[in-house]
């Protein structure tokens, strides 16, 4: 994983809220404040979990294929395992969407919205795996599956570094 710069939590929530809004909430969100509002309402249980873990820093980053064993869904499943299962899914929309992205010529650029815990280092905070994907499971799966076909490249991510773990337990959102 390579850090590409810093950003603010409100920027990460805004990017999250701007993505795929038409099919999620029935309308396209283009305003940054409306996007943050969407995350705080539509994804409130996930946003709450992140906020409760006490965010201390946010980064723009890139994952490379070597990072895949350290990337999980927020429910704790290895993203690579989820990618394999969703690729074989012939019942839900997820399988169709991921297979379309894998077959398409454009690269899957992200971003993945992720959390991880951090280690204080002087005035800085160093992100520490594992990385938990809160938004971008389908993009992440398509990126992994394209890599398995020989299309190997990095994918962008937004990392929210927290003091405590954010993984959801059984029965949580």
C-alpha positions as CSV (number, residue, x, y, z in Angstrom):
1,X,0.0,0.0,0.0
2,X,1.3,3.4,-0.9
3,X,0.2,6.6,0.7
4,X,-0.5,9.3,-1.9
5,X,-1.5,12.2,0.4
6,X,-3.7,13.2,3.3
7,X,-7.4,14.2,3.2
8,X,-10.2,15.0,5.7
9,X,-12.8,12.6,7.0
10,X,-15.5,14.8,5.5
11,X,-13.8,14.4,2.1
12,X,-13.9,10.6,2.4
13,X,-17.5,10.6,3.5
14,X,-18.3,12.9,0.6
15,X,-16.6,10.6,-2.0
16,X,-18.5,7.6,-0.5
17,X,-21.8,9.4,-0.7
18,X,-21.3,10.5,-4.3
19,X,-20.7,7.0,-5.5
20,X,-23.5,4.8,-7.1
21,X,-26.2,7.0,-5.6
22,X,-28.7,6.6,-8.5
23,X,-29.2,2.9,-7.9
24,X,-28.8,3.0,-4.1
25,X,-31.2,5.8,-3.3
26,X,-33.0,6.5,-6.5
27,X,-31.4,9.8,-7.3
28,X,-28.0,11.2,-8.3
29,X,-26.1,13.1,-5.7
30,X,-23.7,15.7,-7.0
31,X,-23.4,18.1,-4.0
32,X,-20.6,17.3,-1.5
33,X,-22.7,18.3,1.5
34,X,-25.6,16.1,0.3
35,X,-23.2,13.3,-0.2
36,X,-21.9,13.5,3.4
37,X,-25.6,13.7,4.6
38,X,-26.3,10.5,2.6
39,X,-23.5,8.7,4.4
40,X,-24.6,9.9,7.8
41,X,-28.2,8.8,7.1
42,X,-28.4,6.0,4.5
43,X,-25.2,4.4,5.8
44,X,-25.6,5.6,9.4
45,X,-24.8,2.3,11.0
46,X,-21.5,2.1,9.1
47,X,-20.6,5.7,9.6
48,X,-21.4,5.3,13.4
49,X,-19.1,2.3,13.6
50,X,-16.3,4.3,12.0
51,X,-16.9,7.4,14.2
52,X,-17.1,5.3,17.3
53,X,-13.6,3.8,16.5
54,X,-12.2,7.4,16.8
55,X,-10.8,8.4,13.4
56,X,-7.3,10.0,13.8
57,X,-6.2,10.5,10.2
58,X,-7.3,10.0,6.6
59,X,-5.2,9.2,3.6
60,X,-5.5,8.8,-0.2
61,X,-3.7,5.6,-1.0
62,X,-3.2,2.9,-3.6
63,X,-3.4,-0.8,-3.1
64,X,-1.3,-3.1,-5.2
65,X,-1.9,-6.8,-5.7
66,X,0.5,-7.7,-2.9
67,X,-1.9,-6.0,-0.5
68,X,-4.8,-8.3,-1.3
69,X,-4.2,-10.8,1.6
70,X,-4.6,-7.8,4.0
71,X,-7.9,-6.5,2.5
72,X,-11.2,-7.6,4.1
73,X,-14.8,-6.6,3.9
74,X,-16.1,-4.7,7.0
75,X,-17.8,-8.0,8.0
76,X,-14.4,-9.6,8.3
77,X,-14.3,-11.8,5.1
78,X,-11.2,-11.7,3.0
79,X,-12.1,-9.6,-0.1
80,X,-10.4,-12.1,-2.4
81,X,-12.8,-14.9,-1.0
82,X,-15.8,-12.6,-1.5
83,X,-14.6,-11.8,-5.1
84,X,-14.5,-15.5,-5.9
85,X,-18.0,-16.2,-4.5
86,X,-19.6,-13.1,-6.1
87,X,-18.1,-14.0,-9.5
88,X,-19.9,-17.4,-9.3
89,X,-23.2,-15.8,-8.1
90,X,-25.8,-16.2,-10.8
91,X,-28.8,-15.1,-8.7
92,X,-28.1,-11.6,-7.4
93,X,-27.3,-8.3,-9.2
94,X,-23.8,-8.4,-7.5
95,X,-22.6,-11.3,-9.6
96,X,-23.8,-9.6,-12.8
97,X,-22.3,-6.3,-11.9
98,X,-18.9,-7.7,-11.0
99,X,-18.6,-9.9,-14.1
100,X,-19.5,-6.8,-16.2
101,X,-16.7,-4.8,-14.6
102,X,-14.2,-7.6,-15.0
103,X,-15.0,-8.1,-18.7
104,X,-15.0,-4.3,-19.4
105,X,-11.9,-2.7,-21.0
106,X,-11.6,0.2,-18.5
107,X,-9.5,-0.5,-15.4
108,X,-11.4,-0.4,-12.1
109,X,-9.9,2.7,-10.5
110,X,-11.8,2.8,-7.2
111,X,-11.7,4.4,-4.8
112,X,-12.3,1.8,-2.1
113,X,-13.4,3.4,1.2
114,X,-11.5,1.6,3.9
115,X,-10.6,1.7,7.6
116,X,-7.6,0.4,9.4
117,X,-6.0,1.0,12.8
118,X,-3.0,3.3,13.1
119,X,0.2,3.5,14.9
120,X,1.3,6.9,16.2
121,X,4.8,7.8,15.0
122,X,5.9,11.3,16.2
123,X,3.4,13.7,14.7
124,X,2.2,11.2,12.1
125,X,0.0,8.2,12.2
126,X,1.0,5.1,10.3
127,X,-1.8,3.0,8.8
128,X,-1.6,-0.7,9.9
129,X,-3.3,-3.6,8.1
130,X,-5.8,-5.2,8.0
131,X,-7.7,-2.9,5.7
132,X,-11.5,-3.1,5.9
133,X,-13.6,-2.1,2.9
134,X,-16.7,-0.3,3.8
135,X,-17.6,0.8,0.3
136,X,-16.3,-0.6,-3.0
137,X,-16.8,-4.4,-2.5
138,X,-17.8,-4.8,-6.1
139,X,-15.0,-2.5,-7.4
140,X,-12.5,-4.4,-5.2
141,X,-13.7,-7.8,-6.4
142,X,-13.5,-6.7,-10.1
143,X,-10.0,-5.4,-9.5
144,X,-8.9,-8.6,-7.9
145,X,-10.6,-10.7,-10.6
146,X,-9.1,-8.6,-13.4
147,X,-5.7,-9.2,-11.8
148,X,-6.3,-13.0,-12.0
149,X,-6.7,-12.6,-15.8
150,X,-3.4,-10.8,-16.1
151,X,-4.6,-7.2,-15.8
152,X,-2.5,-6.2,-12.9
153,X,-2.5,-2.6,-11.7
154,X,-3.1,-0.6,-8.4
155,X,-6.5,0.6,-7.2
156,X,-7.1,3.8,-5.3
157,X,-8.4,3.8,-1.8
158,X,-9.3,6.2,1.0
159,X,-8.1,5.1,4.3
160,X,-9.7,6.2,7.5
161,X,-7.3,5.4,10.3
162,X,-8.9,4.8,13.7
163,X,-7.8,4.2,17.3
164,X,-9.9,1.1,17.6
165,X,-11.1,-1.7,15.3
166,X,-14.1,-1.1,13.0
167,X,-15.0,-4.7,12.0
168,X,-18.6,-5.4,12.5
169,X,-19.7,-8.4,14.5
170,X,-22.6,-10.7,14.0
171,X,-25.9,-9.0,13.8
172,X,-24.5,-5.6,13.0
173,X,-25.3,-3.6,9.8
